[in-house]
């Protein structure tokens, strides 16, 4: 039996490929070239594997094998294959050949690799760009990139790669490695795997669910949410503003087998693309890690929003947090929909229009839980975040508060939620939703169940320390004992000083 490819194997190749571009382009752009090549290698290997299986089945009859391949989930034209490009790695126009290969793959798989307006996933990536250096240097780099991925031990097909989260884990590896170098807020585009897992478990969907992430980034959170469903009866929907990141999400969905996922490209707040007729599509579960406190999010347009998403109030122009939350609440099914969103702590207590919107959601009995996370979990920022859960099918009027800020594993660059930390949060939340936790302290220094009256008395401020008492009493000091210890130390010092004086006299000082 052949050994399976490990994530370490893939990371080794990815790291080696990064050296090809180091010092030439910004680290934040490495992923566009490297993950596109990773995708091309993967689909080429899978296609070849299937083709060879059909050749065996049809006793080497290529015509029958080719006919059978037309019904496979992905088509790789011969001159678009990684191996065709590898054979031409020394050609002077290799950058152009790669671009042509990608364009032909898009054309052959338009339903899977294009947006609703026909734009392909590779439109933002140019392997023939002058940014890669002059003609000679560019050709050398692209040749090296093809060589990097030609390792015979790395065959990305069903017999070698069962169960691996290829592009998702490779993307996480790139972001975690280069986020500090790139000078960009990588956390705007990527949610650490542990946070995605936590949010997916907190909003666990039932079979048959529609699941949506309106700021889906590369799709990791959306995929984790789908994987939490018991069985494969669910549908995934997402929207992403950044074109390059949208392309990664499209590839990510395919590589995870979610070929039917619907991922739209565009601005969720200004131009929501997930619609049924002229109305916004509704979902059973809505999850997101939106950009924190987004400036210039579209407040002016929100005043006359045709979908009536901001009827509770329009958030301030410089902070779009409650704009995203308002959108998410509105697209959740009435009576049953659940919303889980990652937010900066300011969302919990800021006043003015945000305070009025927050009050309204609480009075509607939509707010179910507020969970404080440890600091420094996200790439590119040390800001502590929280998770808010809204539930349109709440069974009681109380709200659960959890302070999970002290339970984590220290990391060199980012802290990390451990499995036991995630389980602690999820189990506490499930106890609450099952009615096992009544108003009052649910767990000392960790969880508290607040009534609507308590929240109103706090002027609808959701700052977690107002509800979860995390104050640690200092150990009482025994003054008499301290004085006794000081007297003993003074006596010891006096003896030492007398001995030292004696030694000095013997030495003639």
C-alpha positions in Angstrom: 0.0 0.0 0.0 1.4 3.4 -1.0 1.9 5.9 1.7 -0.4 8.9 2.0 0.8 12.5 1.5 1.0 14.4 4.7 0.3 18.1 5.2 4.0 18.4 6.1 4.9 17.1 2.6 2.7 19.7 1.0 4.0 22.5 3.3 7.5 21.6 2.4 6.8 22.1 -1.3 4.9 25.3 -0.6 7.8 26.7 1.4 10.2 25.7 -1.3 8.0 27.4 -3.9 7.9 30.6 -1.8 11.7 30.8 -2.2 11.1 31.1 -5.9 9.3 34.5 -5.4 11.1 35.8 -2.3 12.4 39.3 -2.8 10.5 39.8 -6.1 6.9 40.3 -5.1 5.2 41.1 -1.9 4.7 38.0 0.4 1.0 38.6 0.4 1.0 37.8 -3.3 2.9 34.5 -3.0 -0.4 32.6 -2.3 -1.9 33.7 -5.6 0.8 32.0 -7.7 1.6 29.1 -5.4 -1.9 28.0 -4.6 -3.0 28.3 -8.3 -0.1 26.0 -9.2 -1.1 23.7 -6.4 -4.7 23.6 -7.7 -3.5 22.9 -11.3 -1.3 20.1 -10.1 -4.1 18.6 -8.1 -6.7 18.6 -10.9 -4.1 17.3 -13.3 -3.3 14.4 -11.1 -6.9 13.6 -10.3 -7.8 13.7 -14.0 -4.8 11.4 -15.0 -5.8 9.0 -12.3 -9.4 8.8 -13.4 -8.3 8.5 -17.1 -6.0 5.6 -16.3 -8.7 3.9 -14.3 -11.0 4.1 -17.4 -8.2 2.8 -19.7 -7.9 -0.3 -17.4 -11.7 -0.7 -17.4 -11.9 -0.5 -21.2 -8.8 -2.5 -22.0 -6.8 0.4 -23.3 -9.6 1.8 -25.5 -8.7 5.5 -25.5 -11.9 6.6 -27.3 -14.1 5.0 -24.7 -12.0 6.3 -21.9 -12.2 9.9 -23.3 -16.0 9.6 -23.6 -16.2 8.5 -20.0 -14.0 11.4 -18.9 -16.5 13.9 -20.2 -18.8 12.9 -17.4 -16.2 13.4 -14.7 -16.6 16.4 -12.3 -13.6 18.3 -13.9 -12.1 18.5 -17.3 -8.4 19.2 -17.9 -7.6 19.9 -21.6 -4.3 18.3 -22.7 -2.4 21.5 -23.1 -3.7 22.8 -19.7 -2.3 19.9 -17.8 0.5 20.6 -15.3 2.5 17.9 -17.0 2.2 19.6 -20.4 3.5 22.8 -18.9 6.3 21.0 -17.1 7.4 19.5 -20.4 7.6 23.1 -21.8 9.2 24.6 -18.7 12.2 25.7 -20.8 10.1 27.6 -23.4 10.8 31.3 -23.6 7.0 32.0 -23.4 6.2 29.7 -20.4 4.4 32.5 -18.6 2.1 32.9 -21.6 1.6 29.2 -21.8 0.5 29.0 -18.2 -2.0 31.8 -18.7 -3.4 30.1 -21.7 -3.7 26.8 -19.8 -5.6 28.4 -17.0 -7.9 30.2 -19.4 -8.7 27.0 -21.2 -9.4 25.2 -17.8 -11.8 28.0 -17.0 -13.6 27.6 -20.3 -13.8 23.8 -20.0 -15.2 24.1 -16.4 -17.1 27.4 -16.7 -19.9 26.3 -14.3 -17.4 25.5 -11.5 -14.8 28.2 -12.1 -16.7 31.4 -13.0 -18.8 34.0 -11.3 -22.3 34.7 -12.3 -21.1 37.5 -14.7 -18.7 35.1 -16.4 -15.5 36.2 -14.7 -13.1 33.3 -14.2 -11.3 32.5 -11.0 -7.9 33.1 -12.6 -8.6 36.5 -14.0 -6.6 38.2 -11.2 -3.5 36.1 -11.6 -1.0 36.8 -14.4 2.0 34.4 -14.8 3.3 36.5 -17.6 3.4 39.7 -15.5 6.5 42.0 -15.6 6.2 42.0 -11.8 8.0 38.7 -11.9 11.1 40.3 -13.3 12.5 40.7 -16.8 11.9 37.9 -19.4 14.9 35.8 -18.4 14.4 36.0 -14.6 10.6 35.5 -15.0 11.2 32.3 -17.1 13.7 31.0 -14.6 11.2 31.6 -11.7 8.3 29.9 -13.4 10.5 27.0 -14.5 11.6 26.6 -10.8 8.0 26.8 -9.7 7.0 23.9 -12.0 10.0 21.9 -10.8 9.0 22.5 -7.2 5.6 20.8 -7.8 7.0 18.0 -10.0 8.1 15.9 -7.0 7.3 12.3 -7.9 6.3 11.6 -4.3 3.6 14.2 -4.4 0.8 12.7 -6.5 -2.4 14.5 -5.6 -4.9 11.8 -6.6 -7.4 9.6 -4.8 -4.9 6.9 -4.0 -2.4 9.3 -2.4 -4.4 12.2 -0.9 -7.4 10.8 0.9 -8.8 13.2 3.5 -6.3 16.0 3.1 -7.6 19.6 3.2 -5.1 20.6 0.5 -5.7 24.3 -0.4 -7.2 25.2 3.0 -4.3 24.0 5.1 -1.7 25.2 2.6 -3.4 28.6 2.6 -3.4 28.7 6.4 0.3 27.8 6.3 1.1 30.6 3.9 -0.9 33.2 5.9 0.6 32.1 9.3 4.1 32.2 7.8 3.9 35.5 5.9 1.2 37.5 7.7 3.7 39.5 9.7 5.9 40.1 6.6 3.2 41.2 4.3 2.1 44.3 6.2 -1.5 43.6 5.4 -4.4 42.5 7.7 -4.4 38.9 6.7 -7.0 38.4 9.5 -9.5 40.2 7.3 -9.4 37.3 4.9 -8.6 34.3 7.1 -10.2 32.8 10.2 -7.8 30.5 12.1 -9.0 26.9 11.9 -9.7 26.6 15.7 -12.0 29.6 15.6 -13.8 28.3 12.5 -14.3 24.9 14.3 -15.7 26.6 17.4 -18.1 28.8 15.5 -19.2 25.8 13.3 -19.9 23.7 16.4 -21.8 26.5 18.1 -24.1 26.9 15.1 -24.2 23.2 14.2 -26.7 22.9 11.3 -29.3 20.1 10.8 -29.4 17.9 7.7 -30.9 19.8 4.8 -29.7 23.2 6.0 -28.8 26.1 3.9 -25.5 27.6 5.3 -24.2 31.0 4.4 -21.1 33.1 5.0 -21.6 36.6 3.6 -17.9 37.5 4.0 -16.5 34.0 3.2 -12.9 34.8 2.5 -11.2 31.6 1.3 -14.1 29.6 2.5 -12.6 27.8 5.5 -15.4 28.8 8.0 -18.1 27.8 5.5 -16.4 24.4 4.9 -16.1 23.8 8.6 -19.8 24.6 9.1 -20.7 22.1 6.4 -18.5 19.4 7.9 -20.3 19.8 11.2 -23.6 18.6 9.6 -24.5 15.0 10.1 -24.3 13.6 6.6 -23.9 15.4 3.3 -27.4 16.8 2.9 -26.7 20.6 3.1 -25.9 23.4 0.8 -23.2 26.1 1.0 -23.5 29.7 0.0 -21.0 32.6 0.3 -20.0 36.0 -0.9 -16.6 37.6 -1.0 -15.5 41.1 -1.9 -11.8 40.5 -2.7 -11.4 39.0 -6.2 -8.2 37.0 -5.4 -9.7 35.6 -2.2 -13.0 34.8 -4.0 -10.9 32.7 -6.5 -9.3 30.8 -3.6 -12.8 30.1 -2.1 -14.0 28.7 -5.5 -11.0 26.4 -5.7 -11.3 25.5 -2.1 -14.9 24.4 -2.5 -14.0 22.2 -5.4 -11.0 20.6 -3.7 -13.3 19.7 -0.7 -15.9 18.1 -3.0 -18.4 20.9 -2.6 -18.9 21.3 -6.3 -22.4 22.7 -5.9 -21.5 25.5 -3.5 -22.5 28.9 -4.6 -19.9 31.6 -4.0 -20.6 35.1 -5.3 -18.1 37.9 -5.9 -19.1 41.3 -4.7 -19.8 43.7 -1.8 -22.3 42.1 0.6 -23.4 45.3 2.1 -23.7 47.5 -1.0 -24.6 44.7 -3.5 -25.7 41.4 -2.0 -25.6 38.7 -4.7 -27.3 35.8 -2.9 -30.9 36.4 -3.9 -34.1 34.6 -5.0 -35.9 36.9 -7.4 -35.7 40.4 -6.1 -35.5 39.3 -2.4 -32.5 38.2 -0.3 -32.1 34.5 0.0 -32.8 33.1 3.4 -30.7 30.6 5.3 -30.9 28.2 8.3 -27.4 29.1 9.5 -25.4 32.3 8.9 -21.8 32.5 10.0 -19.1 35.1 9.4 -15.9 36.7 10.6 -16.4 40.2 8.9 -13.7 42.8 8.7 -13.4 44.5 12.2 -14.9 48.0 12.3 -14.8 48.5 8.6 -14.6 52.2 7.6 -16.7 53.6 4.6 -18.8 50.4 4.5 -21.7 52.2 2.7 -23.7 54.0 5.4 -25.0 56.6 2.9 -26.5 53.9 0.6 -27.9 52.1 3.7 -30.3 54.9 4.3 -32.3 53.8 1.3 -31.5 50.1 1.3 -34.0 48.3 -1.0 -33.8 45.2 1.2 -34.7 47.0 4.4 -31.8 45.4 6.3 -31.1 48.4 8.5 -34.6 49.2 9.8 -33.2 48.9 13.4 -30.9 51.8 12.6 -27.9 52.7 10.4 -24.5 52.0 12.0 -21.9 54.8 12.0 -20.0 55.4 8.7 -16.6 54.4 10.3 -17.7 51.2 11.9 -19.5 48.5 9.8 -19.7 45.8 12.5 -23.5 46.2 13.1 -24.1 46.6 9.4 -22.8 43.1 8.8 -24.7 41.8 11.8 -27.9 43.4 10.6 -27.5 41.8 7.2 -26.9 38.4 8.8 -29.9 38.6 11.0 -32.2 39.6 8.1 -31.1 36.7 5.9 -31.7 34.1 8.6 -35.0 32.2 8.4 -37.7 33.6 10.7 -38.5 31.4 13.7 -35.6 29.0 13.1 -32.5 30.8 11.7 -29.3 31.0 13.7 -26.5 33.5 13.3 -22.9 33.3 14.6 -20.5 36.2 14.1 -17.0 37.1 15.3 -16.7 40.7 16.4 -14.4 43.1 18.2 -15.4 43.8 21.8 -16.5 47.4 20.9 -19.6 45.9 19.4 -20.7 44.8 22.9 -20.7 48.3 24.5 -20.4 51.2 22.0 -23.3 53.6 22.2 -25.1 56.0 19.8 -26.7 54.2 16.8 -24.8 50.9 17.6 -26.3 51.0 21.1 -29.8 51.5 19.8 -29.4 48.6 17.3 -28.0 46.4 20.1 -30.9 47.2 22.4 -33.4 46.4 19.6 -32.0 43.0 19.0 -32.0 42.2 22.7 -35.6 43.3 23.1 -36.6 41.1 20.1 -35.1 38.2 22.1 -32.6 37.4 19.3 -29.4 37.4 21.4 -28.6 34.0 22.7 -24.9 34.1 23.8 -21.8 36.3 24.1 -18.5 34.5 24.2 -15.2 36.3 24.9 -12.2 34.8 23.2 -8.5 34.9 24.1 -6.4 37.8 22.8 -4.0 37.3 19.8 -5.9 34.5 18.1 -6.1 36.2 14.7 -3.3 36.8 12.1 -2.4 40.4 11.8 -4.0 41.7 15.0 -3.7 41.1 18.7 -7.2 42.5 19.3 -9.3 40.2 21.5 -12.5 39.2 19.8 -15.9 37.8 20.8 -18.4 35.5 19.3 -22.1 36.5 19.3 -24.8 34.0 18.7 -28.3 35.2 17.6 -31.2 32.7 17.4 -34.5 33.4 15.9 -35.9 30.3 17.6 -34.8 30.9 21.2 -36.6 28.9 23.8 -36.1 31.3 26.7 -35.4 35.0 27.2 -32.1 34.7 29.1 -28.6 35.3 27.6 -25.5 33.2 28.2 -22.2 35.0 28.8 -18.9 33.1 28.7 -15.4 34.5 29.5 -13.1 32.0 27.7 -10.3 34.6 27.5 -8.0 32.7 29.8 -8.2 29.2 28.3 -5.7 28.8 25.4 -2.3 27.6 24.4 0.5 30.2 24.0 1.9 30.4 20.6 5.0 32.1 19.1 3.1 34.4 16.8 -0.6 33.7 17.7 -2.3 32.0 20.6 -4.3 28.9 19.9 -7.6 27.4 21.1 -7.0 23.8 22.2 -9.6 21.1 21.7 -10.4 21.1 25.4 -10.9 24.9 25.3 -13.4 24.5 22.4 -15.2 21.7 24.1 -15.6 23.7 27.3 -17.2 26.6 25.4 -19.5 24.3 23.3 -20.6 22.1 26.2 -21.5 25.2 28.3 -23.4 26.6 25.4 -25.3 23.4 24.8 -26.2 23.1 28.4 -27.7 26.5 28.2 -29.7 25.9 25.0 -31.0 22.6 26.5 -32.3 24.4 29.5 -29.9 23.0 32.0 -28.5 26.4 33.1 -30.8 28.8 34.9 -30.3 32.5 35.6 -27.3 33.3 37.7 -23.7 32.0 37.9 -23.4 29.0 35.6 -19.7 28.4 36.3 -17.6 30.4 38.6 -15.2 32.8 36.9 -16.4 31.4 33.5 -20.1 31.6 32.6 -23.2 33.5 33.7 -26.8 33.4 32.6 -28.3 36.9 32.6 -32.0 37.8 32.5 -33.4 40.5 30.2 -33.9 42.7 33.3 -30.2 42.5 34.3 -29.2 43.4 30.8 -31.6 46.4 30.8 -30.2 47.5 34.2 -26.8 47.5 32.5 -28.2 49.8 29.9 -27.9 47.0 27.3 -24.2 47.0 27.7 -22.9 43.5 26.9 -19.4 43.9 28.2 -18.6 40.5 29.6 -17.0 41.5 32.9 -20.4 43.1 33.8 -21.8 39.6 34.0 -19.0 37.1 34.5 -17.1 37.9 37.7 -13.5 37.3 36.9 -12.0 39.2 39.9 -9.4 37.1 41.6 -9.1 37.9 45.3 -5.5 38.4 46.5 -4.4 36.0 49.1 -4.7 37.4 52.6 -1.4 38.6 54.1 -0.5 37.4 57.7 1.2 40.5 59.0 2.5 38.8 62.1 4.0 36.0 60.1 5.7 38.5 57.7 7.1 40.4 60.7 8.5 37.1 62.2 10.1 36.2 58.8 11.7 39.7 58.5 13.1 39.4 62.1 14.6 36.0 61.2 16.2 37.4 58.1 17.6 40.4 60.0 19.1 38.0 62.6 20.7 35.9 59.8 22.1 39.0 58.2 23.6 40.1 61.5 25.4 36.8 61.9 26.7 36.9 58.4 28.0 40.5 58.8 29.9 39.5 62.0 31.5 36.6 60.3 32.5 38.8 57.4 34.1 41.3 59.8 36.1 38.5 61.3 37.4 37.3 58.0 38.4 40.9 57.0 40.4 41.4 60.2 42.3 38.1 59.6 43.2 39.4 56.2 44.5 42.7 57.6 41.7 44.9 56.4 
